[in-house]
Every structure is written in structure tokens, then in C-alpha cells.
Amino acid sequence: MTDEQRKALNQELAGFFGQLERHVDARIDGLAQTFTKRFDALESTLDGMAARLDTETTERSALTRQVDRHQDWIGQLAQTTHTKLVPDL
């Protein structure tokens, strides 16, 4: 193989590998964008779930305290009125 043929072959290979590199880079960029979008959506979903869980926990605590307060009042009323309270079975 002559030097000119080698140079021509090298140019052809360089062009081919350049095209291949651009194609692979485009595919990787596309996949990166897809993963980024999916990760962002997943992150938003998890943030929403965490916020709802926090709200539910706060509301449950408030309701528990309210029920405890009502039970105390009912006990006080029963004691004051000499009413015997029978537990549900």
C-alpha cells in the first residue's frame, strides 16, 4: 500500500469514526435527556408523597390530641353526673 493510499484510507476512517462519534454522542445525549426528565418526574412525585405524608402525620397527631381531650371531658362529665360508662365489646 502506498503512502497516498494510506493517507486516503486514514481520511476515510477518520470521517467514518467522526460520523460514528457524532451518532453515539447524539444517542447518549438523547438518553441523558430522557433519564433527566424521568428522574425529575420521579423526584416531583416523591416530594409530593413526602409532603402529603407530613400533612397526614400532623393531622393525625391533632386528631389524636382532640380525641384524648374529648375522652377526658366525657370522663369528667360521667364522674360529675355519677354516670357509669360501659365500654363497647
N, CA, C and O atoms as a GROMACS GRO file, in nm:
protein
  356
    1MET      N    1   0.085  -0.117   0.000
    1MET     CA    2   0.000   0.000   0.000
    1MET      C    3   0.090   0.124   0.000
    1MET      O    4   0.186   0.133   0.076
    2THR      N    5   0.056   0.217  -0.085
    2THR     CA    6   0.138   0.337  -0.098
    2THR      C    7   0.101   0.438   0.010
    2THR      O    8  -0.002   0.424   0.076
    3ASP      N    9   0.184   0.540   0.027
    3ASP     CA   10   0.158   0.645   0.126
    3ASP      C   11   0.028   0.719   0.094
    3ASP      O   12  -0.047   0.755   0.184
    4GLU      N   13   0.003   0.742  -0.032
    4GLU     CA   14  -0.119   0.813  -0.073
    4GLU      C   15  -0.243   0.729  -0.038
    4GLU      O   16  -0.345   0.782   0.006
    5GLN      N   17  -0.233   0.600  -0.059
    5GLN     CA   18  -0.345   0.512  -0.027
    5GLN      C   19  -0.368   0.509   0.125
    5GLN      O   20  -0.482   0.509   0.173
    6ARG      N   21  -0.258   0.507   0.199
    6ARG     CA   22  -0.270   0.508   0.345
    6ARG      C   23  -0.335   0.638   0.393
    6ARG      O   24  -0.422   0.637   0.481
    7LYS      N   25  -0.290   0.749   0.333
    7LYS     CA   26  -0.350   0.878   0.371
    7LYS      C   27  -0.498   0.880   0.337
    7LYS      O   28  -0.579   0.926   0.417
    8ALA      N   29  -0.535   0.831   0.221
    8ALA     CA   30  -0.675   0.829   0.180
    8ALA      C   31  -0.756   0.738   0.272
    8ALA      O   32  -0.867   0.772   0.312
    9LEU      N   33  -0.697   0.622   0.305
    9LEU     CA   34  -0.766   0.530   0.397
    9LEU      C   35  -0.781   0.594   0.535
    9LEU      O   36  -0.887   0.583   0.596
   10ASN      N   37  -0.676   0.659   0.582
   10ASN     CA   38  -0.684   0.727   0.712
   10ASN      C   39  -0.791   0.836   0.710
   10ASN      O   40  -0.864   0.853   0.808
   11GLN      N   41  -0.801   0.911   0.602
   11GLN     CA   42  -0.903   1.014   0.590
   11GLN      C   43  -1.043   0.952   0.592
   11GLN      O   44  -1.134   1.002   0.658
   12GLU      N   45  -1.059   0.843   0.518
   12GLU     CA   46  -1.188   0.775   0.514
   12GLU      C   47  -1.224   0.723   0.654
   12GLU      O   48  -1.338   0.738   0.699
   13LEU      N   49  -1.128   0.661   0.721
   13LEU     CA   50  -1.153   0.609   0.856
   13LEU      C   51  -1.183   0.722   0.954
   13LEU      O   52  -1.270   0.711   1.039
   14ALA      N   53  -1.108   0.832   0.941
   14ALA     CA   54  -1.132   0.947   1.029
   14ALA      C   55  -1.274   1.000   1.008
   14ALA      O   56  -1.343   1.032   1.104
   15GLY      N   57  -1.317   1.009   0.884
   15GLY     CA   58  -1.454   1.054   0.855
   15GLY      C   59  -1.557   0.959   0.911
   15GLY      O   60  -1.657   1.001   0.969
   16PHE      N   61  -1.533   0.830   0.893
   16PHE     CA   62  -1.626   0.729   0.944
   16PHE      C   63  -1.636   0.736   1.096
   16PHE      O   64  -1.746   0.738   1.152
   17PHE      N   65  -1.521   0.740   1.163
   17PHE     CA   66  -1.522   0.744   1.309
   17PHE      C   67  -1.579   0.876   1.362
   17PHE      O   68  -1.640   0.881   1.469
   18GLY      N   69  -1.559   0.984   1.286
   18GLY     CA   70  -1.620   1.112   1.322
   18GLY      C   71  -1.772   1.102   1.318
   18GLY      O   72  -1.840   1.149   1.410
   19GLN      N   73  -1.825   1.042   1.211
   19GLN     CA   74  -1.970   1.023   1.200
   19GLN      C   75  -2.021   0.932   1.311
   19GLN      O   76  -2.125   0.958   1.372
   20LEU      N   77  -1.948   0.825   1.336
   20LEU     CA   78  -1.986   0.731   1.441
   20LEU      C   79  -1.988   0.801   1.577
   20LEU      O   80  -2.079   0.781   1.657
   21GLU      N   81  -1.887   0.883   1.602
   21GLU     CA   82  -1.880   0.956   1.729
   21GLU      C   83  -1.998   1.052   1.744
   21GLU      O   84  -2.058   1.060   1.851
   22ARG      N   85  -2.032   1.124   1.638
   22ARG     CA   86  -2.146   1.216   1.642
   22ARG      C   87  -2.276   1.140   1.667
   22ARG      O   88  -2.362   1.184   1.744
   23HIS      N   89  -2.290   1.025   1.602
   23HIS     CA   90  -2.411   0.944   1.619
   23HIS      C   91  -2.422   0.893   1.763
   23HIS      O   92  -2.528   0.902   1.825
   24VAL      N   93  -2.312   0.840   1.816
   24VAL     CA   94  -2.312   0.789   1.954
   24VAL      C   95  -2.338   0.902   2.053
   24VAL      O   96  -2.415   0.886   2.148
   25ASP      N   97  -2.274   1.018   2.031
   25ASP     CA   98  -2.296   1.133   2.119
   25ASP      C   99  -2.442   1.178   2.118
   25ASP      O  100  -2.498   1.209   2.222
   26ALA      N  101  -2.502   1.179   2.000
   26ALA     CA  102  -2.644   1.219   1.989
   26ALA      C  103  -2.732   1.119   2.064
   26ALA      O  104  -2.826   1.159   2.132
   27ARG      N  105  -2.703   0.992   2.050
   27ARG     CA  106  -2.782   0.889   2.121
   27ARG      C  107  -2.767   0.903   2.272
   27ARG      O  108  -2.864   0.894   2.347
   28ILE      N  109  -2.644   0.925   2.316
   28ILE     CA  110  -2.619   0.939   2.460
   28ILE      C  111  -2.688   1.065   2.513
   28ILE      O  112  -2.747   1.063   2.621
   29ASP      N  113  -2.680   1.174   2.438
   29ASP     CA  114  -2.748   1.297   2.480
   29ASP      C  115  -2.899   1.276   2.489
   29ASP      O  116  -2.963   1.324   2.582
   30GLY      N  117  -2.954   1.204   2.394
   30GLY     CA  118  -3.097   1.174   2.397
   30GLY      C  119  -3.134   1.090   2.518
   30GLY      O  120  -3.234   1.117   2.584
   31LEU      N  121  -3.054   0.989   2.547
   31LEU     CA  122  -3.079   0.907   2.665
   31LEU      C  123  -3.064   0.988   2.793
   31LEU      O  124  -3.143   0.972   2.886
   32ALA      N  125  -2.964   1.075   2.798
   32ALA     CA  126  -2.944   1.158   2.917
   32ALA      C  127  -3.064   1.249   2.939
   32ALA      O  128  -3.108   1.268   3.052
   33GLN      N  129  -3.117   1.306   2.832
   33GLN     CA  130  -3.236   1.392   2.845
   33GLN      C  131  -3.356   1.311   2.892
   33GLN      O  132  -3.433   1.357   2.977
   34THR      N  133  -3.372   1.192   2.838
   34THR     CA  134  -3.484   1.107   2.879
   34THR      C  135  -3.472   1.070   3.026
   34THR      O  136  -3.571   1.078   3.100
   35PHE      N  137  -3.354   1.030   3.070
   35PHE     CA  138  -3.334   0.995   3.210
   35PHE      C  139  -3.354   1.116   3.301
   35PHE      O  140  -3.410   1.103   3.409
   36THR      N  141  -3.308   1.232   3.256
   36THR     CA  142  -3.325   1.353   3.336
   36THR      C  143  -3.473   1.384   3.353
   36THR      O  144  -3.517   1.417   3.464
   37LYS      N  145  -3.550   1.376   3.247
   37LYS     CA  146  -3.695   1.402   3.255
   37LYS      C  147  -3.762   1.302   3.349
   37LYS      O  148  -3.844   1.340   3.433
   38ARG      N  149  -3.727   1.175   3.334
   38ARG     CA  150  -3.789   1.073   3.419
   38ARG      C  151  -3.748   1.090   3.565
   38ARG      O  152  -3.830   1.072   3.655
   39PHE      N  153  -3.622   1.123   3.588
   39PHE     CA  154  -3.575   1.145   3.725
   39PHE      C  155  -3.645   1.265   3.787
   39PHE      O  156  -3.686   1.261   3.903
   40ASP      N  157  -3.660   1.372   3.709
   40ASP     CA  158  -3.730   1.491   3.760
   40ASP      C  159  -3.875   1.459   3.794
   40ASP      O  160  -3.928   1.505   3.895
   41ALA      N  161  -3.940   1.380   3.709
   41ALA     CA  162  -4.078   1.341   3.735
   41ALA      C  163  -4.087   1.255   3.861
   41ALA      O  164  -4.176   1.273   3.943
   42LEU      N  165  -3.995   1.162   3.875
   42LEU     CA  166  -3.992   1.076   3.994
   42LEU      C  167  -3.965   1.158   4.119
   42LEU      O  168  -4.027   1.136   4.223
   43GLU      N  169  -3.873   1.252   4.109
   43GLU     CA  170  -3.841   1.339   4.223
   43GLU      C  171  -3.963   1.422   4.263
   43GLU      O  172  -3.991   1.436   4.382
   44SER      N  173  -4.034   1.475   4.166
   44SER     CA  174  -4.155   1.553   4.195
   44SER      C  175  -4.261   1.466   4.262
   44SER      O  176  -4.327   1.509   4.357
   45THR      N  177  -4.276   1.345   4.213
   45THR     CA  178  -4.374   1.252   4.271
   45THR      C  179  -4.338   1.220   4.416
   45THR      O  180  -4.424   1.222   4.504
   46LEU      N  181  -4.211   1.189   4.440
   46LEU     CA  182  -4.167   1.158   4.576
   46LEU      C  183  -4.179   1.278   4.669
   46LEU      O  184  -4.216   1.262   4.786
   47ASP      N  185  -4.150   1.397   4.620
   47ASP     CA  186  -4.166   1.518   4.701
   47ASP      C  187  -4.313   1.538   4.738
   47ASP      O  188  -4.344   1.575   4.852
   48GLY      N  189  -4.401   1.514   4.643
   48GLY     CA  190  -4.545   1.527   4.671
   48GLY      C  191  -4.591   1.426   4.774
   48GLY      O  192  -4.669   1.458   4.863
   49MET      N  193  -4.542   1.303   4.761
   49MET     CA  194  -4.579   1.200   4.857
   49MET      C  195  -4.527   1.233   4.996
   49MET      O  196  -4.597   1.212   5.095
   50ALA      N  197  -4.406   1.285   5.005
   50ALA     CA  198  -4.347   1.321   5.134
   50ALA      C  199  -4.426   1.435   5.197
   50ALA      O  200  -4.449   1.435   5.318
   51ALA      N  201  -4.468   1.531   5.117
   51ALA     CA  202  -4.547   1.643   5.169
   51ALA      C  203  -4.682   1.594   5.220
   51ALA      O  204  -4.727   1.635   5.327
   52ARG      N  205  -4.747   1.505   5.145
   52ARG     CA  206  -4.876   1.451   5.190
   52ARG      C  207  -4.860   1.369   5.317
   52ARG      O  208  -4.945   1.375   5.407
   53LEU      N  209  -4.753   1.292   5.326
   53LEU     CA  210  -4.727   1.213   5.445
   53LEU      C  211  -4.705   1.302   5.566
   53LEU      O  212  -4.754   1.274   5.676
   54ASP      N  213  -4.632   1.410   5.547
   54ASP     CA  214  -4.609   1.505   5.655
   54ASP      C  215  -4.741   1.568   5.700
   54ASP      O  216  -4.766   1.580   5.820
   55THR      N  217  -4.825   1.606   5.605
   55THR     CA  218  -4.955   1.663   5.638
   55THR      C  219  -5.042   1.562   5.711
   55THR      O  220  -5.106   1.595   5.810
   56GLU      N  221  -5.044   1.438   5.663
   56GLU     CA  222  -5.123   1.333   5.728
   56GLU      C  223  -5.076   1.309   5.870
   56GLU      O  224  -5.158   1.292   5.961
   57THR      N  225  -4.946   1.308   5.891
   57THR     CA  226  -4.891   1.287   6.025
   57THR      C  227  -4.932   1.401   6.119
   57THR      O  228  -4.971   1.376   6.233
   58THR      N  229  -4.924   1.523   6.071
   58THR     CA  230  -4.964   1.638   6.151
   58THR      C  231  -5.113   1.632   6.184
   58THR      O  232  -5.152   1.654   6.299
   59GLU      N  233  -5.195   1.602   6.085
   59GLU     CA  234  -5.340   1.595   6.108
   59GLU      C  235  -5.375   1.480   6.203
   59GLU      O  236  -5.461   1.496   6.289
   60ARG      N  237  -5.309   1.367   6.188
   60ARG     CA  238  -5.335   1.254   6.276
   60ARG      C  239  -5.298   1.288   6.420
   60ARG      O  240  -5.370   1.250   6.513
   61SER      N  241  -5.189   1.358   6.440
   61SER     CA  242  -5.149   1.400   6.574
   61SER      C  243  -5.253   1.494   6.635
   61SER      O  244  -5.288   1.482   6.752
   62ALA      N  245  -5.302   1.587   6.555
   62ALA     CA  246  -5.403   1.681   6.603
   62ALA      C  247  -5.532   1.607   6.638
   62ALA      O  248  -5.594   1.636   6.741
   63LEU      N  249  -5.572   1.514   6.555
   63LEU     CA  250  -5.695   1.437   6.582
   63LEU      C  251  -5.679   1.349   6.706
   63LEU      O  252  -5.773   1.336   6.785
   64THR      N  253  -5.563   1.290   6.723
   64THR     CA  254  -5.539   1.207   6.842
   64THR      C  255  -5.550   1.292   6.967
   64THR      O  256  -5.611   1.251   7.066
   65ARG      N  257  -5.490   1.410   6.963
   65ARG     CA  258  -5.498   1.500   7.079
   65ARG      C  259  -5.642   1.541   7.106
   65ARG      O  260  -5.684   1.549   7.221
   66GLN      N  261  -5.719   1.567   7.001
   66GLN     CA  262  -5.859   1.605   7.018
   66GLN      C  263  -5.941   1.491   7.078
   66GLN      O  264  -6.022   1.514   7.167
   67VAL      N  265  -5.919   1.369   7.032
   67VAL     CA  266  -5.991   1.253   7.086
   67VAL      C  267  -5.954   1.233   7.233
   67VAL      O  268  -6.041   1.205   7.315
   68ASP      N  269  -5.827   1.248   7.266
   68ASP     CA  270  -5.785   1.236   7.406
   68ASP      C  271  -5.854   1.341   7.493
   68ASP      O  272  -5.900   1.311   7.603
   69ARG      N  273  -5.860   1.462   7.442
   69ARG     CA  274  -5.928   1.571   7.515
   69ARG      C  275  -6.076   1.539   7.535
   69ARG      O  276  -6.130   1.560   7.644
   70HIS      N  277  -6.141   1.488   7.431
   70HIS     CA  278  -6.283   1.452   7.442
   70HIS      C  279  -6.304   1.339   7.542
   70HIS      O  280  -6.400   1.341   7.619
   71GLN      N  281  -6.216   1.241   7.541
   71GLN     CA  282  -6.228   1.132   7.638
   71GLN      C  283  -6.215   1.184   7.780
   71GLN      O  284  -6.288   1.140   7.870
   72ASP      N  285  -6.124   1.276   7.802
   72ASP     CA  286  -6.109   1.337   7.935
   72ASP      C  287  -6.237   1.409   7.975
   72ASP      O  288  -6.283   1.395   8.089
   73TRP      N  289  -6.295   1.485   7.884
   73TRP     CA  290  -6.418   1.559   7.915
   73TRP      C  291  -6.533   1.463   7.946
   73TRP      O  292  -6.610   1.485   8.040
   74ILE      N  293  -6.543   1.358   7.866
   74ILE     CA  294  -6.650   1.260   7.888
   74ILE      C  295  -6.633   1.194   8.025
   74ILE      O  296  -6.730   1.173   8.098
   75GLY      N  297  -6.507   1.162   8.060
   75GLY     CA  298  -6.480   1.105   8.192
   75GLY      C  299  -6.517   1.201   8.302
   75GLY      O  300  -6.573   1.160   8.404
   76GLN      N  301  -6.486   1.329   8.285
   76GLN     CA  302  -6.521   1.430   8.384
   76GLN      C  303  -6.673   1.442   8.398
   76GLN      O  304  -6.726   1.448   8.509
   77LEU      N  305  -6.742   1.445   8.284
   77LEU     CA  306  -6.888   1.454   8.288
   77LEU      C  307  -6.950   1.332   8.355
   77LEU      O  308  -7.042   1.344   8.435
   78ALA      N  309  -6.898   1.214   8.323
   78ALA     CA  310  -6.952   1.092   8.382
   78ALA      C  311  -6.930   1.093   8.533
   78ALA      O  312  -7.017   1.052   8.610
   79GLN      N  313  -6.814   1.139   8.575
   79GLN     CA  314  -6.784   1.142   8.718
   79GLN      C  315  -6.872   1.245   8.789
   79GLN      O  316  -6.924   1.218   8.898
   80THR      N  317  -6.888   1.360   8.729
   80THR     CA  318  -6.969   1.466   8.791
   80THR      C  319  -7.116   1.427   8.799
   80THR      O  320  -7.183   1.458   8.897
   81THR      N  321  -7.167   1.359   8.696
   81THR     CA  322  -7.309   1.322   8.693
   81THR      C  323  -7.334   1.183   8.751
   81THR      O  324  -7.447   1.134   8.747
   82HIS      N  325  -7.230   1.120   8.803
   82HIS     CA  326  -7.239   0.986   8.862
   82HIS      C  327  -7.296   0.885   8.760
   82HIS      O  328  -7.382   0.802   8.792
   83THR      N  329  -7.246   0.897   8.637
   83THR     CA  330  -7.291   0.806   8.529
   83THR      C  331  -7.184   0.700   8.509
   83THR      O  332  -7.065   0.731   8.496
   84LYS      N  333  -7.227   0.575   8.505
   84LYS     CA  334  -7.133   0.466   8.482
   84LYS      C  335  -7.125   0.443   8.331
   84LYS      O  336  -7.226   0.419   8.265
   85LEU      N  337  -7.005   0.449   8.279
   85LEU     CA  338  -6.984   0.428   8.137
   85LEU      C  339  -6.944   0.283   8.114
   85LEU      O  340  -6.853   0.231   8.177
   86VAL      N  341  -7.015   0.218   8.022
   86VAL     CA  342  -6.989   0.078   7.992
   86VAL      C  343  -6.911   0.073   7.861
   86VAL      O  344  -6.956   0.126   7.760
   87PRO      N  345  -6.794   0.009   7.862
   87PRO     CA  346  -6.716   0.002   7.739
   87PRO      C  347  -6.784  -0.087   7.634
   87PRO      O  348  -6.855  -0.182   7.667
   88ASP      N  349  -6.761  -0.053   7.508
   88ASP     CA  350  -6.812  -0.136   7.397
   88ASP      C  351  -6.733  -0.266   7.396
   88ASP      O  352  -6.616  -0.271   7.431
   89LEU      N  353  -6.802  -0.373   7.355
   89LEU     CA  354  -6.735  -0.503   7.347
   89LEU      C  355  -6.699  -0.535   7.207
   89LEU      O  356  -6.642  -0.640   7.181
   0.00000   0.00000   0.00000
